[in-house]
Amino acid sequence: MANEGRMKGVQGVGGGTGDEEDGNEEVREELELALSLGWRSWHLPPRQEPAPSSHNWTAVLPEWNPDAAGSSHDAKTALGGQSIPSLRFRDMLGGILDASHAGGSVEVGWGNLDEEDEDRDLQNKRLRVQHFGEEGPLHSGLLFCRESPLHSEHELEFGLSLFPNDGSESLRDANNEIVDDAENPGERNSEGVGIRMDLSDDLLHLIFSFLGQKDLCRAGVTCKQWRSASVHDDFWKCLKFENTRISLQNFVNICRRYPSVTELNLNGVINAEMLVLEAIVFLRHLKTLTMGKGQLGGPFFQALSECPLLTALTVNDASLGSGIQEATIKHGGLRELHIFKCRALRISVRCSQLQILSLRRTGMAHVSLNCPQLLELDFQSCHKLSDNAIRQAATACPLLAKLDMSSCSCVTDETLRDIGNSCPSLSALDASNCPNISFESVKLPMLVDLRLLSCEGITSASMVAIAYSRLLEALQLDNCSLLTSVSLDLPHLKNMSLVHLRKFAELNLRSPVLSYIKVSRCSVLHRVSITSTTLQKLVLQKQESLSSLSLQCHNLIDVDLSDCESLTNAICEVFSDGGGCPKLRSLILDNCESLSIVELNSSSLVCLSLAGCRSMTCLRLSCPNLQHVNLDGCDHLKNAAFCPVGLESLNLGICPKLSILCIEAPNMSIMELKGCGVLSEASINCPRLTSLDASFCSLWMIH
């Protein structure tokens, strides 16, 4: 009976008679038959040309019923043995694709899918990998489309389609003609054979876990198995629609279909407030929400109470409130609130569980806080906030541990003192670019991290208040133009930065745990004294005025003093045995033009660079582990002694004025003295020496 019904459908195709309802029924029967057989050359009835104006329309295709579907053999019998090609997706939806190529774009939305399709067994479906340029077999589906006059690369295309693919297609050539196996005897060429592979549901689930929503929607129109895998709840718990065009109905349908959504990003989405208000009843499990670009009024913030699990809210570049009224944010479970670069007249935050609040670069004249659990507060670049407003907001948070008020030019020392008294647990403070701060008489005993960059009021007197913070671990004083000297004894200080201090002349620092210090562009710095047991690397490049250096760093390994033109010969005592750096391995003294006599006695030194020391005339090295030495540019060197050293090769031909040489190197095998024209005395004790070039030496002798 089923075959007879299908035959009637085939016979009714070419009749062309009957009323409109009968004709539609025949088309539907023919369509159902074509989908079950997999025709390739079947076409929809002729369509009328669409009107030039933009319009919306829907193409609905019948459901594929495997129980009512016939076999390809029955179809061949019914049509006289002719081969029936498979149905192409372009043939089914040619009007949609043609409209897209004509200048419009097609936005694909969620369709209504039957539960039977979702529950159908998918184990026998295969993915056929087509070769480049080969037309793939796309089969029946349910697709709702909407034509749009404009197309954006950020426009989200949602599609749920049902495309069974059993891989039963015959091999075809470039002209889409069937190629018989007899024409290709033996093994087939790998370039002409489609590769079939089975992807289990677990493997497909793992692959899809790396895709975003846009890619999942594109993959979902491939076949039934992929569609079923792409709509899994695991992939739709985080909806990231940033800068994406999505309609209200589409968004509501998504939220209704996936009520377990925990993260939602609508930053840059048009009418994002309306989307949230319409779908808020389906977002009961929402935990993280990101909004941006637009107007967020009172109804939006009131609607957030419908999300009891909401813990984090981020708003970027938006206008808050109605303009004349304050924006009130009240939520009992909110833990993090980030308002970045927004515009509002007044902001009131009343969140009993809030722990992190950021109002960075937000233009507001007043802020009111009722957040007893607040730990972190960020007012960076809030230029419109007054000193009194910042003081009231910060002192209302007794548990405050981290405060950032950088670039708030109105902040004064009085505000810092009140904050220190009201917030005894404050451990991190950033008051950079606050010209009215001198930090004098400010006591923050629990302070761990302090940043005072570009504070014109910071002077040497400020160091007394800083020294009161005995727990301080990180200190930054860059671009403090009035700072002349720093003398600190902090037992927990680990990191320190002193950059571009025009009047800075003296540094005296004691910290047993100091591990990093940066000193740069301090043109008048002439004295440095550092005591640390953990410091391993010290860089003091281009300190033109540095003349005195005292180091008590027992774990110091690398020292770079390049371009310190004022260093004297006394610097050698610092890096010799007993000078305070017993583990030193690398020393760079390039372009230290004031050095004339370099005498080093170090049992740990491995690398030494004296390139560009043009004033050096005498060099005496007693470094048994020394393996590398650089003497490029030492044109005035006259007396050199390497006794003993661990060098394996040495080139002194670059020292044309060398006259006296003494070398004791047990491992040296290659030595070059070519060009030492005034060399008059040489004592060489190198038992492994295999190559010696002493060309053009007037007089030399080996002892």
DAUR-V229036 format. One record per run of one state. SS is the DSSP state (A for helix, B for strand, O for the rest). FROM is the first residue (numbers start at 1). TO is the last residue. If there is no record, write none. Layout:
SS&FROM&TO  SS&FROM&TO
This chain:
O&1&1  A&2&11  O&12&19  A&20&37  O&38&38  B&39&39  O&40&71  A&72&78  O&79&85  B&86&86  O&87&88  A&89&92  O&93&93  A&94&101  O&102&104  B&105&109  O&110&114  A&115&119  O&120&126  B&127&129  O&130&143  B&144&148  O&149&154  B&155&155  O&156&171  B&172&172  O&173&177  B&178&178  O&179&180  A&181&183  O&184&189  A&190&192  O&193&194  B&195&197  O&198&200  A&201&208  O&209&212  A&213&220  O&221&223  A&224&230  O&231&232  A&233&236  O&237&237  B&238&240  O&241&244  B&245&245  O&246&247  A&248&257  O&258&262  B&263&265  O&266&271  A&272&282  O&283&287  B&288&296  O&297&297  A&298&306  O&307&311  B&312&320  O&321&326  B&327&330  O&331&335  B&336&340  O&341&342  B&343&343  O&344&345  B&346&350  O&351&355  B&356&358  O&359&362  B&363&363  O&364&365  B&366&369  O&370&375  B&376&378  O&379&386  A&387&395  O&396&401  B&402&404  O&405&412  A&413&422  O&423&427  B&428&430  O&431&448  B&449&451  O&452&461  A&462&467  O&468&473  B&474&476  O&477&484  B&485&489  O&490&494  B&495&499  O&500&505  B&506&510  O&511&515  B&516&520  O&521&526  B&527&532  O&533&536  B&537&539  O&540&547  B&548&553  O&554&557  B&558&560  O&561&570  A&571&575  O&576&585  B&586&588  O&589&596  B&597&601  O&602&606  B&607&609  O&610&617  B&618&623  O&624&627  B&628&630  O&631&638  B&639&645  O&646&648  B&649&651  O&652&659  B&660&664  O&665&669  B&670&672  O&673&680  B&681&685  O&686&690  B&691&693  O&694&703
